[in-house]
């Protein structure tokens, strides 16, 4: 049996580190969860919102957060990565 995307119920192409299945359209959410896990699920400020620290809050954010919010989270992650290089 094929897994279905946790967001839209299309056929999933990937399963992320939190156990969510994602289709091609929503696979970017797996990037957010992978970064969170790699950095021990920190507090991530993505103005005007944030993801609180801890796996539980990241799981909620990635699983049910609106697309716009997750795109802001990706931008915040990119910003953090760029600033770590300074």
N, C-alpha and C positions, 0 to 999 in steps of 0.2 A: 504494500500500500504506500502510495506517495504522500509525503507530508504536505500540508497546506500552509501558506503564508499566514503568520499570526496577525497580519494587518488587513489583508484583503481576500484571503482564502484561495488565491491562485496557487498553482503548483509551486512548491518551494524549490529553490536551487541551492540553498545553503542553510546550515544550522549554525547559530552563533554560540559563543562561549557561555551564554546564559541559558541555552537550551531552546531558544526561539527559532522557528523555521521562517525563512524569508524568501520571497520571490525575487526575480531580477530587479524589479522596480524598487523594492524595499530593502535590498541587500546592504545599502549604505548604513542601515541600523546596526548591522553586524560589526561594521567598522567602529561605531560608537561604543558598543559593548566590549569589543576586543581592547580598545584603548583603555576603557575603564578598568578592565581586569588587569591589564598589564601595569597599570599605575595604582593598583590596590583600591579601586573605586573611590577616588578623592572627591572633594567638593569641587564642582565645576560651575563657575559663573559664566552664564551666557546671556548677558543683559538683554532684556529685563528679567530673565528667569535664571534658574540654577538647578543643578542636580545635586542633591545633598550627598554626603559621604555614606558609603556602605553599599554592599551588593543589593540589598532590598530596594533602596531608592533608585539605583541604576536600573534594576529590572523593571520597575514600574515606569520610569521615564522612557526607556527603550521600547517597552512593550506597548504602552498606550499613549505615549506622547504624540502630539500632532507633528506632521511632517515639518512645518515651519520651525517648530521648537528643536527638532533633531538636526535640522540644517544649521541652526544657530549653535547647537552643541558641537557640530563638526567644525564650524568656523572658530569656536573658542578653543577646541583641541588643536587646530592648526596654529592659532595664535600662540598657545602655550608652547607648542613644539618649536616654533620659530624663536620665541623669547628665551628658551633654554639654551639655544646656541650662542647667545650673547656672552 
